[in-house]
Amino acid sequence: MTYAEPVRTGLSRLGCSSEVAEAILGHSHKGIEGTYNLHGYEAEYKVWLQKWADYLDMLVTQYETQIY
């Protein structure tokens, strides 16, 4: 398993669109869409990577609470 699989799955579970999640992972559009859709998704990256970080923080907090 690579880092991409849990990140991609996690973003989907959080509600991130496939288009944005694929862009975050660096996957480019194919064919005509790849030629004409030059949107960079920078604003979306910021929003969804922050949601991902918040989710991971929540998991760590839950884990630490169970240990102590």
C-alpha positions in Angstrom: 0.0 0.0 0.0 1.2 3.5 -0.8 0.4 6.7 0.9 -2.0 7.5 -1.9 -4.5 4.8 -1.1 -5.4 5.9 2.5 -5.3 9.6 1.6 -7.5 9.1 -1.5 -10.0 7.0 0.5 -10.0 9.3 3.4 -10.6 12.4 1.2 -13.6 10.6 -0.3 -15.0 9.7 3.1 -14.7 13.3 4.1 -16.7 14.4 1.0 -14.0 15.6 -1.3 -14.8 15.4 -5.0 -13.0 12.9 -7.1 -11.6 15.6 -9.3 -10.0 17.5 -6.4 -8.8 14.4 -4.7 -7.1 13.2 -7.9 -5.5 16.6 -8.3 -4.2 16.6 -4.8 -2.5 13.3 -5.5 -0.9 14.8 -8.7 -3.0 12.8 -11.1 -3.6 14.7 -14.3 -6.6 14.8 -16.6 -6.5 12.6 -19.7 -7.5 13.4 -23.2 -9.4 16.5 -24.1 -10.1 17.5 -20.5 -6.3 17.4 -19.8 -5.7 19.7 -22.7 -8.3 22.3 -21.9 -8.9 22.2 -18.2 -5.9 24.1 -16.8 -7.4 24.9 -13.4 -4.8 24.4 -10.6 -7.1 23.6 -7.7 -4.8 25.5 -5.2 -7.7 26.9 -3.2 -9.3 23.4 -3.0 -6.0 21.9 -2.0 -5.9 24.2 1.0 -9.4 23.4 2.1 -9.3 19.6 1.7 -5.7 19.1 3.1 -6.7 21.1 6.2 -9.8 18.8 6.6 -7.6 15.8 6.2 -5.1 17.2 8.8 -8.0 17.9 11.2 -9.3 14.3 10.7 -5.8 12.9 11.4 -5.5 15.1 14.6 -8.9 13.8 15.7 -7.7 10.2 15.3 -4.5 10.8 17.2 -6.5 12.4 20.0 -8.9 9.5 20.2 -5.9 7.1 20.3 -4.1 9.0 23.0 -7.3 9.2 25.1 -7.7 5.4 24.9 -4.1 4.7 25.9 -4.0 7.0 29.0 
